Amino acid sequence: MNEKILKAAEKYRDELTEFMRDLVKTKSYSTEEREVIQRIKHEMEKVGFDEIIIDGMGNILGRVGSGKKIIAMDAHIDTVEVGNPEIWEVDPFEAVVKNGVIYGRGASDQKAGMASMVYGVKLMKELGLMGDFTLYVTGTVMEEDCDGLCWQYIINEEGLKPDYVVITEPTNLNIYRGHRGRIELQIKTTGMSCHASAPERGVNAIYKMSRIIQEIEKLNDMLRKDPFLGKGTVAVTQIFFKSPSHNAVPDECTIQLDRRLTKGETREVVISELENVIKRAGEEAEIVELEYRRTSYTGLEYPTKKYFPTWVMDEDHEIVRKSVEAYRTVFGEEPVVDKWTFSTNGVATAGMFGIPTIGFGPGNEIHAHSPSDQVSIDHLVKAAAMYAYLPLKLSQD
């Protein structure tokens, strides 16, 4: 079976490469994905999807089959911005090909997964790998801004809740079964402004915050560890203040926190920890839970709390076992089973909704968000082969 699938996938190397290059050339920052969604729609029509829907948020959902088991394979198709173009060796939107590698913004994170999924469907139909499943290939929006928001919308508003989800973020063609979660928070202190020539007349909000920051630094060393996902972390990432002038004692100070959550750490755990941090600092402060609120390219605003739960599938979970078996069938060898360092839409599918979720994708996450953003064409072809077979395996009892 493996030679048959891989040989069939190889036939589409050139078409897959050109589709992938078009995706990279089509700029699609978060909330600006309209054009790339239309490009994906065109390719889905060419390949022969049974139904193609663009939902109210702007996600594209291509359906194949109408069987009992509902499976979704997901790729977010928005990207982060370029940053400083001077440190790129190539034009980030030229989709340059060198030595079998495509370079450009979004190549690894994560338009490669989208390209390979579409051609996985072409292979699936060509090789008769259809089973008792309904497959949705989803190109989702705004993930870089707010991971999982797209799937909150798809499940809550569109009413599509799959039995299994495959996240196609870059895994270096390994199988990933989870990652840490995160929560974004702020802490705010208030003081009393006065002229800086006599600071004793006021209360300096920055000084109050400095004592809290010291306790947060200590907290980072005390957070729990998980043997698979690793350690929880907390970092102060930004600091803001308000003051009547540069000659006045500031009357307000706010810090931004990035709290990465390992297994067993929840929103409630984090809030309790920070309350204790403030108490140990001997200060009074407000903990502010943040909300994401931006308008999608369709004009929809769909706000959510910036809490992204941890998720992990047990090694013996059915979706992990079946994915490993599919890998063996397609590639004739044992896969590496691991985890992502960063966060994905799995925070919603698995973390919020409890849907069994697995990761498999072309490209290496070390290139994500970097000026060396890239994916090998060999990865695209091999991933397409895996996507052609995996839904059939997942649908089997």
C-alpha positions in Angstrom: 0.0 0.0 0.0 2.7 2.5 0.9 4.5 2.3 -2.5 1.2 2.7 -4.3 0.1 5.8 -2.3 3.6 7.5 -2.5 3.9 6.7 -6.2 0.5 8.3 -6.9 1.4 11.3 -4.8 4.6 11.8 -6.7 2.6 12.3 -9.9 1.2 15.6 -8.5 4.5 17.1 -7.4 4.4 19.9 -10.0 0.7 20.8 -9.5 1.2 20.7 -5.7 4.3 22.9 -5.9 2.5 25.5 -8.1 -0.5 25.6 -5.8 1.7 26.0 -2.8 3.7 28.8 -4.5 0.4 30.6 -5.3 -0.6 30.4 -1.6 2.7 31.9 -0.5 2.4 34.7 -3.1 -1.0 35.6 -1.8 -0.6 37.8 1.2 -3.0 36.8 4.0 -2.3 38.5 7.3 -4.8 37.8 10.0 -8.2 39.5 9.1 -7.0 39.9 5.5 -7.5 36.4 4.2 -10.2 36.9 1.5 -7.9 36.5 -1.5 -6.2 33.4 -0.4 -9.5 31.8 0.6 -10.7 32.4 -3.0 -7.5 30.8 -4.3 -8.1 27.7 -2.1 -11.7 27.6 -3.3 -10.6 27.5 -6.9 -8.2 24.6 -6.3 -10.9 22.7 -4.3 -13.2 23.0 -7.3 -10.5 21.8 -9.6 -9.8 18.7 -7.5 -13.5 17.9 -7.2 -14.6 18.4 -3.6 -18.3 17.5 -3.2 -19.2 20.8 -1.5 -17.4 24.0 -0.7 -18.7 26.5 2.0 -17.3 29.8 3.1 -18.8 30.5 6.5 -19.7 33.8 8.2 -16.3 34.3 9.7 -14.6 33.6 6.4 -13.3 30.0 7.0 -13.4 27.7 4.0 -14.8 24.2 4.5 -14.4 21.7 1.7 -16.5 18.5 2.1 -15.8 15.1 0.7 -18.1 12.1 1.3 -21.2 11.7 3.5 -20.4 8.8 5.8 -21.0 8.3 9.5 -17.6 9.3 11.0 -17.1 13.1 10.7 -13.4 14.0 10.3 -11.9 17.5 9.9 -8.4 18.2 8.7 -7.5 21.8 9.5 -4.9 24.4 8.3 -5.0 28.0 9.3 -4.2 30.1 6.3 -3.4 33.4 7.8 0.2 34.4 8.6 2.1 36.7 10.8 3.6 39.8 9.2 7.1 39.9 7.6 8.9 42.0 10.2 12.1 43.6 9.0 12.3 42.7 5.2 16.1 43.4 5.3 16.8 40.2 7.2 15.1 38.0 4.6 17.4 36.5 2.0 14.4 36.2 -0.4 11.3 38.2 -1.1 8.8 36.8 1.4 6.0 36.8 -1.2 7.9 35.6 -4.2 7.7 31.9 -3.3 11.3 31.3 -4.4 12.2 27.6 -5.0 15.8 26.6 -4.3 17.1 23.0 -4.1 13.6 21.6 -3.7 12.6 24.0 -1.0 9.9 26.7 -1.2 10.7 29.9 0.8 8.3 32.6 1.9 6.0 33.9 4.6 3.6 31.2 5.6 5.5 28.3 3.9 5.9 26.4 7.1 3.2 28.1 9.2 1.1 26.9 7.7 0.1 27.0 4.1 1.9 23.8 3.3 -0.6 21.8 5.3 -3.4 23.4 3.2 -1.8 22.6 -0.1 -1.1 19.0 0.9 -4.6 18.4 2.2 -6.2 19.5 -1.1 -4.1 17.1 -3.1 -4.6 14.5 -0.4 -8.3 14.6 -1.4 -7.3 14.2 -5.1 -5.3 11.1 -4.2 -8.1 9.8 -2.0 -10.6 9.9 -4.8 -8.2 8.6 -7.4 -7.1 5.6 -5.3 -10.6 4.7 -4.0 -9.6 5.5 -0.3 -13.1 6.6 0.6 -14.8 5.0 3.5 -17.8 5.5 5.9 -16.7 9.1 6.7 -17.5 12.7 5.9 -14.3 14.7 5.6 -14.0 18.4 6.0 -10.8 20.1 4.8 -10.8 23.5 6.5 -8.8 26.6 5.8 -9.3 28.7 8.9 -8.7 32.4 9.6 -7.3 34.6 12.3 -5.4 31.8 14.1 -2.2 33.9 14.4 -4.2 36.5 16.1 -6.3 34.2 18.3 -5.8 30.5 18.0 -8.9 28.4 18.2 -11.3 31.3 17.6 -12.2 29.9 14.1 -13.2 26.6 15.6 -15.2 28.2 18.4 -17.2 29.7 15.5 -17.4 26.6 13.4 -18.6 24.4 16.3 -20.9 26.9 18.1 -22.4 28.8 15.1 -22.1 26.5 12.2 -22.9 23.4 14.2 -20.1 21.3 12.9 -18.5 19.2 15.6 -16.2 16.5 14.2 -15.5 13.1 15.8 -11.8 13.6 15.0 -9.6 16.6 14.1 -6.2 16.5 12.4 -4.2 19.7 12.8 -1.8 20.2 9.9 0.6 22.7 11.5 4.2 21.8 10.9 5.4 18.6 12.7 8.3 17.7 10.5 6.2 14.8 9.3 6.0 13.5 12.8 2.8 12.8 14.8 2.0 15.3 17.6 -0.4 14.6 20.4 -0.7 17.9 22.3 0.9 21.1 23.5 0.9 23.5 26.3 -1.9 26.0 26.6 -1.7 29.7 27.5 -3.5 32.6 29.0 -2.9 36.3 28.4 -3.4 38.6 31.4 -2.6 42.0 32.8 -1.9 43.2 36.3 -2.6 46.8 37.1 -1.4 48.9 40.1 -2.5 52.4 40.9 -0.8 55.2 42.9 -1.0 58.9 43.4 0.8 61.4 41.1 2.8 64.3 42.3 5.7 66.4 41.0 8.8 64.3 40.6 10.9 66.9 42.5 9.1 65.7 45.6 8.3 62.0 45.1 7.5 61.5 48.7 4.2 63.4 48.3 2.8 60.7 45.9 2.6 56.9 45.6 4.6 55.5 42.6 2.6 52.9 40.8 5.8 51.6 39.0 7.5 51.0 42.4 4.5 49.0 43.5 4.6 47.0 40.3 8.3 46.3 40.6 7.7 44.4 43.8 5.0 42.3 42.1 7.4 41.6 39.1 10.0 40.3 41.5 7.5 37.8 42.9 6.4 36.8 39.3 10.0 36.0 38.5 10.2 33.7 41.5 6.9 32.1 40.6 8.3 31.0 37.3 10.7 28.7 39.0 8.0 27.1 41.1 5.5 26.2 38.4 4.6 22.5 37.8 6.3 20.3 35.3 4.9 17.5 33.1 7.1 14.8 31.8 5.6 15.0 28.3 4.5 18.6 27.8 7.2 20.2 29.9 7.1 23.0 32.5 4.5 25.8 32.9 6.0 29.3 32.5 5.2 32.9 33.2 6.8 35.9 31.7 6.3 39.7 31.9 6.3 40.7 28.2 5.3 44.3 28.3 5.0 47.2 30.7 2.8 50.4 30.4 2.4 53.4 32.7 0.3 56.5 33.0 1.6 59.8 34.3 0.7 63.5 34.0 4.2 64.2 32.5 7.7 63.0 32.5 8.3 65.2 35.5 5.5 63.5 37.5 5.3 60.3 39.6 3.2 57.8 37.6 -0.3 57.0 39.0 -0.9 53.8 37.1 1.3 50.9 35.9 0.2 47.8 33.9 2.2 44.7 33.0 1.3 42.1 30.3 1.8 38.4 31.2 2.3 35.4 29.0 1.4 32.3 31.1 2.1 29.0 29.3 0.1 26.2 30.9 1.2 22.6 31.2 -1.0 19.6 32.0 -3.3 20.3 35.0 -2.9 24.1 34.9 -6.1 26.0 34.3 -7.4 29.5 34.3 -8.5 29.1 38.0 -5.0 27.9 39.0 -3.4 30.9 37.3 -5.7 33.5 38.9 -5.1 31.9 42.4 -1.3 32.0 41.8 -1.3 35.6 40.8 -3.5 36.6 43.8 -0.9 35.0 46.0 1.9 36.8 44.1 0.3 40.2 44.8 -0.2 39.2 48.4 3.4 38.2 48.9 4.5 41.5 47.3 2.5 43.3 50.0 0.6 45.3 47.4 -2.9 45.8 46.1 -3.4 45.3 42.4 -6.1 44.3 39.8 -5.8 41.2 37.7 -7.3 41.8 34.2 -8.4 38.9 32.0 -8.0 40.0 28.4 -10.4 39.6 25.5 -9.8 39.3 21.8 -12.0 41.5 19.7 -11.1 42.1 16.0 -13.3 42.0 12.9 -12.8 39.3 10.4 -12.5 40.0 6.7 -16.2 39.3 6.3 -17.1 42.0 8.8 -17.8 39.6 11.7 -16.8 40.4 15.3 -16.7 37.3 17.5 -15.0 38.1 20.8 -13.5 35.6 23.1 -11.4 35.4 26.3 -7.7 35.1 25.7 -7.6 31.7 27.5 -6.3 28.8 25.4 -6.5 25.5 27.3 -3.8 22.9 27.4 -4.5 19.6 25.6 -2.8 16.2 25.3 -3.9 12.9 23.9 -2.8 9.8 25.8 -0.3 7.6 23.9 -2.9 4.8 23.8 -5.8 7.0 22.7 -7.6 5.6 19.6 -6.7 8.6 17.5 -3.0 8.3 18.3 -3.0 4.5 17.7 -4.8 4.8 14.4 -2.6 7.7 13.2 0.5 5.7 14.0 -0.9 2.7 12.1 -1.7 5.0 9.1 1.9 6.3 9.2 3.3 2.8 9.1 1.0 1.9 6.2 2.0 4.9 4.1 5.7 5.2 4.9 6.6 1.7 6.0 8.4 2.8 9.2 7.7 3.9 12.7 6.8 7.6 13.3 8.2 9.9 16.0 5.3 10.8 18.4 5.9 14.2 20.0 4.4 17.6 20.8 4.4 21.2 19.5 6.3 23.9 21.3 3.8 26.6 20.2 0.0 26.7 20.3 -2.5 25.6 17.6 -6.2 25.5 16.9 -6.2 22.4 19.0 -6.7 24.6 22.0 -10.3 24.8 20.8 -11.0 21.4 19.2 -9.4 19.4 22.0 -8.9 21.9 24.8 -12.3 23.5 24.8 -14.5 20.9 23.1 -12.8 17.6 24.0 -12.6 16.4 20.4 -9.9 13.8 19.9 -7.2 15.7 18.0 -3.9 14.8 16.4 -1.1 16.7 14.6 0.6 15.8 11.4 2.0 18.3 9.0 4.7 19.2 6.4 7.5 21.6 7.4 9.4 22.2 10.6 8.1 24.5 13.3 11.6 25.9 13.8 11.0 28.0 10.6 7.7 29.4 11.8 7.5 33.2 12.1 11.1 33.5 11.0 12.8 35.1 7.9 13.8 31.5 6.9 10.1 30.4 6.6 10.2 27.4 4.3 9.0 23.9 3.4 10.5 21.2 1.3 8.5 19.9 -1.7 9.2 16.4 -0.6 7.3 17.1 2.6 4.4 18.4 0.6 4.2 15.2 -1.4 4.6 12.9 1.5 2.0 14.8 3.6 -0.5 14.6 0.7 0.0 10.8 0.7 -0.7 10.6 4.5 -3.8 12.8 4.2 -5.1 10.6 1.5 -5.1 7.5 3.7 -5.5 8.9 7.3 -9.3 9.6 7.1 -10.0 6.0 6.0 -8.0 4.6 8.9 -9.7 6.9 11.4 -13.1 5.9 10.2 -12.5 2.2 10.7 -13.7 0.4 13.9 
